[in-house]
Amino acid sequence: MAEFDDSLLTSTISAWDRAALGPEKHATLDEQGLEIADNQERSAEGREALKDVIRQFKSLSVEERGSKIGGVIRAFQAEIDALTVRQTFAENAFLCLYRSLDGVPDPTPVLRMCAERIAALAAPAAEAASLKQQLASYDREFQTLKSQSHTVRQLQQQLKEAEEQAAEQARRSEAERDEALAHAARLAQEAWREREAELAALLHRAQEEARTAARAAAAAQDELFEMRSALEQSQACTLTSELELVASRAMDVEAERDALLARLAASDDGEASRRAQEARQQEASRLLSLEELLADKELQLARQAAELSTLERRHAADVRRLDEALALARDEAAAATRRAAESAEAHAAAQREVEAMHAAARREADGGAGAADAAALAASYERMQRELALAHAQLAETDAALAAAQEAEREAAQKLREQASLLHQLEEAAVSTQRGLRGNTPAAAGSASTLLQVLGSAGGGGGEEDGLKAAEEGVGGEAFKLVAEQRERARREAEELLAENRRLKGVLTSHQHETRRLQADNLKLYEKVKFLEGVAQPVGRNSPLDADTERRYHKLYEDTLNPFAAFHRNEKQQRYAELNVAEKLMFNFSSFFLANKHARIFLLVYIVCMHLLVTGSMYAVTHHVHGAHDC
């Protein structure tokens, strides 16, 4: 690496200061450039005028050319004078610019030297930054050593608050769990009492029905006895009337009367036996129906007893489950107690460490056994102070050198920006010149040679076009190269931007695919959670974030299962709104009985009882009507 030369930098800066390429100089150069451009346009117009004069001179005959040659010479003389003036102006402008840049050295070595100096100063700057970090760490360590007692008190206070919070949280959680268990036990007891009362009511109702059936059987027996008595009385009346009819006959037909009486007695005995048989059959059938009814009631009682035993077993299982939950709560309380004991032990250990530190501080203050440690600590502190002072001095020197290098870099960058602006202006001027050449506007640099070619080829027809092409190739080649390089650089940058855009689009597409895949995986996980919740006991969740996530995927899960659920629900509500009051009442009753098991059982029992009551009433009324008709 070359050694940094301050004299070279100073001389270069002073030389460029003498060049005075400031705003005023830029304005002067701009005016000169505009004047040169105007001179080029006037030169092109003069050349066109000379072309017209030459065409007119060629169109004349040989005799007339002698008289017109003076006008042609005067035109050429005027154009030569104008070209001389323009050439003088251009030469003066160039000489002025050259004189301002004369003696100015090349800034490239100075800029390279500054860049190397900056690179060389990077390592001291990094070292200074590391020294600053070490100094900050030393300061923090000293501050920590000074504030140990305050930190210990803060830690003791925090530990005490943490213990109080842990104890309060344990008591609160235990109270909440006990309250929840007591509430669940109360609910289970209330449900068991309600079920027991319901079963007792059903048993009482069955007993009442059995007593009603017994009273109905007794009433049927009484009715059968009354019907038998009425039948015997009717038979006696019939026999008496027949005997009176037979007695009124003549005595001469006594044999026939005896035969008739014997036949009548035989017929009466057969009818009575037949009626008695029918009565016995009716009583047997009635008793059989009563026995069947009693068997049904006994079956219902047995079923209710089985349900009662099932409920007792279920209640026992609930009690066992509650006992297990209570035992689990006690285990958790014991674990919380153990954790509190562990925290107390940690607190005791921290207190012992604090006491040891206090004892060391007291020994250091008393000058006892810790005198050597105190001396070593003081020596280390003094050594670090010396290192800190040395680091501060080095840091100050490095900062000064860095500031000087940064100032030189700023000045060099300013010069580079000025030169870049000049180069940009020259490129624009070259491009504008090339545009003028493409538009058949010749440049001033080749005007003299082109004019000589035109004069030398006065007898020919196409000399001026060849001269214009040569001028175009001589002036615009460098400008074309600059424009082509800029265009190629812009094209490469555009291709790089397009490639970066395609890469970012690919990354976005991959992220979208990954998001959809993760959403599908989360939906599958929620389906598994629903399945596990269906086959296992529900587990509570305490995080609101988990609850929000579960609600979101629950909606996605429901939409996946049945995407027309919302549509069907709206259709159902619309149809329900179109019903009248009676139809709504019937729909609500049917929904209630279909959704409630106990209501369905009650409705079945009620229908059976009403059917039996109607059947018995119709049977009794039918027999009563037949008995009255027979009488």
C-alpha positions in Angstrom: 0.0 0.0 0.0 1.4 3.4 -1.0 2.2 5.9 1.8 -0.3 8.7 2.2 1.2 12.0 0.9 -0.4 15.1 2.4 1.6 17.4 0.2 0.3 15.6 -3.0 -3.3 15.9 -1.7 -2.8 19.6 -0.8 -1.2 20.4 -4.2 -4.0 18.5 -6.1 -6.7 20.3 -4.2 -5.1 23.8 -4.7 -4.6 23.0 -8.4 -8.2 22.1 -8.8 -9.2 25.2 -6.8 -7.2 27.3 -9.3 -9.1 25.7 -12.1 -12.2 27.3 -10.6 -14.8 25.0 -12.2 -17.6 26.7 -10.3 -21.1 27.7 -11.2 -19.8 30.9 -13.0 -17.4 28.8 -15.1 -20.2 26.3 -15.9 -22.4 29.2 -17.0 -19.7 30.6 -19.2 -19.1 27.1 -20.7 -22.8 26.7 -21.3 -23.0 30.1 -23.1 -20.0 29.1 -25.3 -21.5 25.7 -26.1 -24.8 27.4 -27.1 -22.9 29.9 -29.3 -20.9 27.1 -30.9 -24.2 25.3 -31.7 -25.7 28.5 -33.2 -22.5 28.9 -35.3 -22.9 25.3 -36.5 -26.4 26.0 -37.6 -25.3 29.2 -39.4 -22.5 27.3 -41.0 -25.0 24.7 -42.3 -27.2 27.5 -43.6 -24.2 29.1 -45.4 -23.3 25.8 -47.0 -26.8 25.4 -48.3 -26.6 28.9 -49.7 -23.3 28.1 -51.4 -24.9 24.9 -52.8 -27.6 27.0 -54.3 -25.1 29.5 -55.8 -23.1 26.6 -57.3 -26.2 25.0 -58.8 -27.2 28.3 -60.3 -23.7 28.8 -61.6 -23.7 25.3 -63.2 -27.0 25.9 -64.8 -25.6 28.9 -66.7 -24.0 28.6 -70.1 -20.3 28.9 -70.6 -20.6 32.5 -72.0 -22.7 33.7 -69.0 -20.3 32.0 -66.4 -17.7 34.7 -66.9 -20.0 37.5 -65.9 -21.4 35.6 -62.9 -18.1 34.3 -61.5 -17.6 37.4 -59.4 -20.9 36.8 -57.4 -19.8 33.2 -56.7 -16.4 34.4 -55.5 -18.0 37.1 -53.2 -20.4 34.4 -51.8 -17.4 32.1 -51.1 -15.5 35.0 -49.6 -18.4 35.9 -47.3 -18.7 32.3 -46.1 -15.0 32.1 -45.5 -15.1 35.3 -43.4 -18.0 33.9 -41.4 -16.1 30.6 -40.9 -13.0 32.4 -39.8 -15.0 34.3 -37.2 -16.7 31.1 -35.9 -13.3 29.3 -35.9 -11.8 32.1 -33.9 -14.6 31.9 -31.3 -14.2 28.2 -31.0 -10.5 28.4 -30.7 -10.7 31.1 -28.0 -13.3 29.0 -26.1 -11.1 25.9 -26.2 -8.0 27.9 -25.2 -9.8 29.4 -22.3 -10.9 25.9 -21.1 -7.4 24.6 -21.7 -5.8 27.4 -19.7 -8.1 26.7 -16.8 -7.2 23.0 -16.9 -3.5 23.6 -17.6 -1.3 22.4 -14.7 -4.1 20.5 -13.0 -2.8 17.0 -12.1 -4.7 13.8 -12.6 -7.0 13.2 -9.6 -7.0 9.4 -10.0 -3.8 8.7 -7.9 -5.1 11.1 -5.1 -8.5 9.4 -5.1 -6.9 5.9 -5.0 -4.6 7.1 -2.2 -7.6 8.4 -0.2 -9.5 5.1 -0.8 -6.5 3.1 0.5 -6.2 5.5 3.5 -9.9 4.9 4.3 -9.5 1.2 4.0 -6.4 1.4 6.3 -8.4 3.4 8.9 -11.2 0.9 8.9 -9.2 -1.5 11.2 -8.5 1.2 13.8 -12.1 2.3 13.7 -13.2 -1.3 14.3 -10.7 -1.6 17.1 -11.9 1.6 18.6 -15.5 0.3 18.4 -14.4 -2.9 20.2 -12.6 -0.8 22.8 -15.8 1.2 23.3 -17.7 -2.0 23.8 -15.1 -3.2 26.3 -15.3 0.1 28.1 -19.1 -0.1 28.3 -18.9 -3.7 29.6 -16.3 -2.5 32.3 -18.6 0.3 33.2 -21.6 -2.0 33.5 -19.5 -4.4 35.6 -18.4 -1.6 37.9 -22.0 -0.4 38.2 -23.1 -3.9 39.0 -20.5 -4.3 41.7 -21.5 -1.0 43.2 -25.3 -1.8 43.2 -25.1 -5.4 44.5 -26.8 -4.6 47.7 -29.6 -2.8 46.0 -30.0 -5.7 43.5 -30.1 -8.2 46.4 -32.8 -6.2 48.1 -34.8 -6.0 44.8 -34.3 -9.8 44.3 -35.5 -10.4 47.9 -38.6 -8.2 47.3 -39.3 -9.9 44.0 -38.9 -13.3 45.5 -41.2 -12.4 48.4 -43.8 -11.1 45.9 -43.4 -14.2 43.8 -44.0 -16.4 46.8 -47.1 -14.4 47.8 -48.4 -14.5 44.2 -47.8 -18.3 44.0 -49.5 -18.9 47.3 -52.4 -16.7 46.4 -52.7 -18.4 43.0 -52.6 -21.8 44.6 -55.3 -20.9 47.1 -57.4 -19.4 44.4 -57.0 -22.4 42.1 -57.8 -24.8 44.9 -60.9 -22.7 46.0 -62.1 -22.6 42.4 -61.6 -26.3 41.9 -63.3 -27.1 45.2 -66.2 -24.9 44.2 -66.5 -26.5 40.8 -66.4 -30.0 42.3 -69.0 -29.0 44.9 -71.2 -27.5 42.2 -70.9 -30.6 40.1 -71.8 -32.8 43.1 -74.8 -30.6 43.9 -76.0 -30.8 40.3 -75.6 -34.6 40.4 -77.5 -34.9 43.7 -80.3 -32.6 42.4 -80.5 -34.7 39.2 -80.6 -37.9 41.3 -83.3 -36.5 43.6 -85.4 -35.4 40.6 -85.0 -38.8 39.0 -85.9 -40.5 42.3 -89.0 -38.3 42.7 -90.0 -39.0 39.1 -89.6 -42.8 39.6 -91.6 -42.5 42.9 -94.4 -40.7 41.1 -94.4 -43.3 38.4 -94.6 -46.1 41.0 -97.4 -44.3 42.8 -99.2 -43.9 39.5 -98.8 -47.6 38.8 -100.1 -48.5 42.2 -103.1 -46.3 41.7 -103.7 -47.9 38.4 -103.5 -51.4 40.0 -106.0 -50.3 42.7 -108.3 -48.9 40.1 -108.1 -52.2 38.1 -108.9 -54.1 41.3 -111.9 -51.9 42.0 -113.0 -52.4 38.3 -112.7 -56.2 38.8 -114.8 -56.0 41.9 -117.4 -53.9 40.2 -117.4 -56.3 37.2 -118.1 -59.2 39.6 -120.9 -57.3 41.3 -122.4 -56.5 37.9 -122.1 -60.2 36.9 -124.0 -61.3 40.0 -126.7 -58.7 39.4 -127.0 -59.8 35.8 -127.3 -63.4 37.0 -130.1 -62.5 39.4 -131.9 -60.6 36.8 -131.6 -63.5 34.4 -133.1 -65.9 37.0 -136.0 -63.5 37.7 -136.7 -63.3 34.0 -136.7 -67.0 33.7 -139.1 -67.4 36.7 -141.5 -64.9 35.1 -141.4 -66.8 31.8 -142.2 -70.1 33.6 -145.1 -68.6 35.5 -146.7 -67.2 32.4 -146.3 -70.5 30.6 -147.8 -72.5 33.6 -150.8 -70.2 33.6 -151.3 -70.8 29.8 -151.1 -74.5 30.3 -153.5 -74.5 33.2 -156.1 -72.7 31.1 -156.3 -75.6 28.7 -158.6 -78.4 28.9 -158.1 -81.3 31.2 -158.4 -83.7 28.3 -155.1 -82.7 27.0 -153.3 -83.4 30.3 -151.0 -85.9 28.7 -150.0 -83.5 26.1 -149.6 -80.9 28.8 -147.3 -83.3 30.8 -145.3 -83.9 27.7 -145.1 -80.2 27.1 -144.2 -79.5 30.7 -141.4 -82.2 30.5 -140.1 -80.7 27.3 -140.4 -77.2 28.8 -138.5 -78.3 31.9 -135.8 -79.9 29.7 -135.5 -76.8 27.5 -135.3 -74.5 30.6 -132.5 -76.6 32.1 -130.4 -76.5 28.9 -130.9 -72.7 28.5 -129.9 -72.1 32.1 -126.8 -74.3 31.8 -125.9 -72.5 28.6 -126.4 -69.1 30.2 -124.4 -70.1 33.2 -121.6 -71.4 30.9 -121.6 -68.1 29.0 -121.5 -66.1 32.3 -118.6 -68.3 33.5 -116.8 -67.8 30.3 -117.3 -64.0 30.4 -116.1 -63.9 34.0 -113.0 -66.0 33.1 -112.2 -63.7 30.1 -112.6 -60.6 32.3 -110.4 -62.1 35.0 -107.9 -63.1 32.3 -107.8 -59.5 31.0 -107.4 -58.2 34.6 -104.5 -60.7 35.1 -102.9 -59.5 31.8 -103.2 -55.9 33.0 -101.7 -56.8 36.3 -98.8 -58.6 34.5 -98.3 -55.5 32.4 -98.2 -53.3 35.5 -95.7 -55.7 37.2 -93.6 -55.6 34.0 -93.6 -51.8 34.1 -92.7 -51.9 37.8 -89.8 -54.3 37.0 -88.7 -52.0 34.2 -88.8 -49.0 36.5 -86.9 -50.9 39.2 -84.3 -51.8 36.6 -84.1 -48.1 35.6 -83.8 -47.1 39.2 -80.9 -49.6 39.7 -79.3 -48.2 36.5 -79.6 -44.7 37.9 -78.1 -45.9 41.2 -75.2 -47.4 39.4 -74.8 -44.3 37.3 -74.9 -42.2 40.4 -72.3 -44.4 42.0 -70.1 -44.0 38.9 -70.5 -40.2 39.1 -69.7 -40.3 42.8 -66.6 -42.3 42.0 -65.6 -40.0 39.2 -66.1 -37.0 41.5 -63.9 -38.7 44.1 -61.2 -39.3 41.5 -61.4 -35.6 40.5 -61.2 -34.6 44.1 -58.2 -36.9 44.6 -56.6 -35.3 41.4 -57.3 -31.9 42.8 -55.7 -32.9 46.1 -52.7 -34.2 44.2 -52.4 -31.0 42.3 -52.7 -29.1 45.6 -49.9 -31.3 47.0 -47.8 -30.6 43.8 -48.4 -26.8 44.3 -47.4 -27.2 47.9 -44.2 -29.0 46.8 -43.5 -26.3 44.3 -44.0 -23.6 47.0 -41.6 -25.6 49.2 -39.1 -25.7 46.3 -39.5 -21.9 45.8 -39.0 -21.5 49.6 -35.8 -23.5 49.4 -34.6 -21.4 46.5 -35.5 -18.3 48.5 -33.5 -19.7 51.4 -30.5 -20.5 49.1 -30.7 -16.9 47.7 -30.8 -15.5 51.2 -27.8 -17.6 52.2 -25.9 -16.3 49.1 -26.9 -12.7 50.0 -25.8 -13.3 53.6 -22.5 -14.7 52.3 -22.0 -11.6 50.1 -22.8 -9.3 53.0 -20.3 -11.2 55.2 -17.7 -10.7 52.5 -18.5 -7.0 52.3 -18.2 -6.7 56.0 -14.9 -8.6 56.1 -13.7 -6.2 53.3 -14.9 -3.2 55.3 -13.2 -4.5 58.5 -9.9 -5.2 56.7 -9.8 -8.8 57.9 -9.2 -11.8 55.7 -10.5 -10.0 52.5 -7.8 -7.4 52.5 -5.8 -9.2 49.8 -9.0 -9.4 47.6 -9.7 -5.7 48.1 -6.1 -4.9 47.1 -6.4 -7.1 44.0 -9.7 -5.5 43.1 -8.2 -2.0 43.5 -5.2 -2.9 41.4 -7.4 -4.3 38.7 -9.5 -1.2 38.8 -6.5 1.1 38.4 -5.2 -1.1 35.5 -8.5 -0.9 33.7 -8.6 2.9 34.3 -5.1 3.2 32.6 -6.2 1.0 29.7 -9.4 3.1 29.4 -7.4 6.3 29.2 -5.1 4.8 26.6 -8.1 3.6 24.6 -9.6 7.1 24.8 -6.4 8.6 23.5 -6.2 6.1 20.6 -9.9 6.6 19.9 -9.4 10.4 19.7 -6.5 10.0 17.3 -8.4 7.6 15.2 -11.5 9.9 15.1 -9.3 12.8 14.0 -7.7 10.8 11.2 -11.1 9.4 10.2 -12.6 12.9 10.1 -9.7 14.1 7.9 -10.1 11.1 5.6 -13.9 11.7 5.4 -13.3 15.4 4.5 -10.9 14.4 1.8 -13.4 11.8 0.6 -16.2 14.4 0.5 -14.0 16.8 -1.5 -12.9 14.0 -3.9 -16.5 12.9 -4.3 -17.5 16.5 -5.1 -14.8 16.7 -7.7 -16.0 13.4 -9.2 -19.6 14.6 -9.3 -18.5 17.8 -11.1 -16.5 15.8 -13.6 -19.4 13.3 -14.0 -21.8 16.3 -14.7 -19.3 17.6 -17.3 -19.1 14.2 -18.9 -22.9 14.0 -18.9 -23.1 17.4 -20.6 -20.5 16.3 -23.2 -22.5 13.1 -23.8 -25.7 15.1 -24.3 -23.9 17.5 -26.7 -22.5 14.5 -28.7 -26.0 13.0 -28.9 -27.5 16.2 -30.0 -24.8 16.5 -32.6 -25.4 13.0 -33.8 -29.1 13.8 -34.1 -28.3 16.8 -36.1 -26.1 14.7 -38.4 -28.9 12.2 -38.9 -31.2 15.0 -39.8 -28.7 16.1 -42.6 -27.3 19.0 -40.5 -23.5 18.8 -40.9 -21.0 19.6 -38.0 -18.6 22.4 -37.9 -15.5 20.3 -37.3 -15.4 19.0 -40.9 -16.8 22.0 -42.6 -13.5 23.3 -44.1 -12.6 19.9 -45.6 -16.1 19.4 -46.9 -16.0 22.8 -48.5 -12.7 22.1 -50.2 -14.2 18.8 -51.5 -17.2 20.7 -52.8 -15.0 23.2 -54.5 -12.7 20.5 -55.9 -15.7 18.6 -57.3 -17.5 21.5 -59.0 -17.7 19.6 -62.2 -19.2 16.5 -60.6 -22.7 15.8 -59.4 -22.4 14.0 -56.0 -19.4 15.4 -54.2 -21.3 17.2 -51.5 -23.2 14.1 -50.3 -19.9 12.2 -49.8 -18.4 15.1 -47.8 -21.5 15.1 -45.5 -21.2 11.4 -44.9 -17.5 11.7 -44.0 -18.3 14.6 -41.6 -21.0 12.5 -39.9 -18.7 9.5 -39.4 -15.8 11.7 -38.1 -17.9 13.6 -35.5 -20.5 11.1 -34.2 -18.6 7.9 -33.7 -17.6 8.5 -30.1 -21.1 9.7 -29.2 -22.6 6.6 -30.7 -20.3 4.4 -28.6 -21.3 6.3 -25.4 -25.0 6.0 -26.2 -24.7 2.3 -27.1 -22.9 1.6 -23.8 -25.6 3.4 -21.8 -28.3 1.6 -23.7 -26.6 -1.8 -23.0 -26.2 -1.0 -19.3 -29.8 0.0 -19.1 -30.9 -3.2 -20.8 -28.8 -5.3 -18.4 -30.4 -3.5 -15.4 -33.8 -4.1 -16.9 -33.1 -7.8 -17.3 -31.8 -8.0 -13.8 -35.0 -6.3 -12.5 -37.2 -8.7 -14.5 -35.3 -11.7 -13.1 -35.7 -10.4 -9.6 -39.4 -9.8 -10.3 -39.8 -13.4 -11.5 -37.9 -14.7 -8.5 -40.1 -12.8 -6.1 -43.3 -14.0 -7.9 -42.0 -17.6 -7.5 -41.4 -17.0 -3.8 -44.9 -15.5 -3.4 -46.4 -18.5 -5.2 -44.5 -21.0 -3.0 -45.6 -19.1 0.1 -49.2 -19.2 -1.0 -48.9 -23.0 -1.6 -47.3 -23.4 1.8 -50.2 -21.3 3.4 -52.8 -23.5 1.7 -51.0 -26.7 2.8 -50.7 -25.5 6.4 -54.4 -24.5 6.4 -55.4 -28.0 5.2 -53.1 -29.6 7.8 -54.7 -27.4 10.5 -58.2 -28.5 9.3 -57.2 -32.2 9.5 -55.8 -31.6 13.0 -59.1 -30.0 14.1 -61.0 -33.0 12.7 -58.8 -35.2 14.9 -59.4 -33.0 17.9 -63.2 -33.3 17.3 -62.9 -37.1 17.1 -60.8 -37.2 20.4 -63.3 -34.9 22.1 -66.1 -37.2 21.0 -64.5 -40.3 22.5 -62.8 -38.8 25.6 -63.5 -36.3 28.4 -63.5 -32.6 27.4 -60.4 -30.7 28.4 -60.5 -27.0 29.2 -58.4 -24.4 27.4 -57.1 -21.3 29.0 -55.5 -19.5 26.0 -57.7 -16.9 24.1 -55.5 -17.4 21.1 -56.2 -21.2 21.1 -59.9 -20.4 21.4 -59.9 -18.0 18.5 -57.9 -20.5 16.4 -60.4 -23.2 17.3 -63.4 -21.1 16.4 -61.9 -20.2 13.1 -61.1 -23.8 12.2 -64.5 -24.9 13.6 -66.2 -22.7 11.0 -64.0 -24.1 8.3 -64.7 -27.6 9.5 -68.5 -27.0 9.5 -68.3 -25.5 6.0 -66.3 -28.5 4.8 -68.7 -31.0 6.3 -71.9 -29.3 5.1 -71.4 -26.2 2.9 -75.2 -25.8 2.6 -75.9 -25.8 6.3 -76.4 -22.0 6.4 -78.7 -22.2 3.4 -80.7 -25.0 4.9 -81.0 -23.1 8.2 -82.3 -20.0 6.4 -84.7 -22.0 4.4 -86.0 -23.7 7.6 -86.5 -20.4 9.3 -88.3 -19.0 6.3 -90.7 -22.0 6.2 -91.3 -21.7 9.9 -92.2 -18.0 9.5 -94.7 -18.9 6.8 -96.7 -21.3 9.2 -99.8 -20.1 11.0 -100.3 -20.2 14.8 -101.8 -23.7 14.9 -99.2 -25.2 12.7 -96.4 -23.5 14.7 -97.9 -24.9 17.9 -98.2 -28.4 16.5 -94.6 -28.1 15.2 -93.3 -27.0 18.6 -95.1 -29.9 20.4 -93.9 -32.5 17.9 -90.3 -31.1 18.2 -90.6 -31.2 22.0 -91.8 -34.8 22.1 -89.2 -35.9 19.5 -86.3 -34.3 21.4 -87.3 -35.4 25.0 -87.2 -39.0 26.0 -89.3 -38.6 29.2 -92.0 -36.7 27.2 -92.2 -39.6 24.7 -92.6 -42.1 27.6 -95.3 -40.0 29.2 -97.2 -39.7 25.9 -97.0 -43.5 25.3 -98.3 -44.2 28.9 -101.0 -41.7 28.5 -102.2 -43.1 25.1 -102.2 -46.7 26.5 -104.2 -45.6 29.6 -106.7 -43.7 27.5 -107.1 -46.7 25.1 -107.7 -49.1 28.0 -110.2 -46.7 29.6 -112.1 -46.2 26.4 -112.1 -49.9 25.7 -113.4 -50.8 29.2 -116.0 -48.1 29.1 -117.3 -49.3 25.7 -117.3 -52.9 26.9 -119.3 -52.0 30.1 -121.8 -49.9 28.1 -122.3 -52.6 25.6 -123.1 -55.3 28.3 -125.4 -52.9 30.1 -127.3 -52.1 26.9 -127.7 -55.9 26.1 -128.9 -56.6 29.7 -131.5 -53.8 29.5 -132.7 -55.1 26.1 -133.1 -58.6 27.4 -135.2 -57.4 30.3 
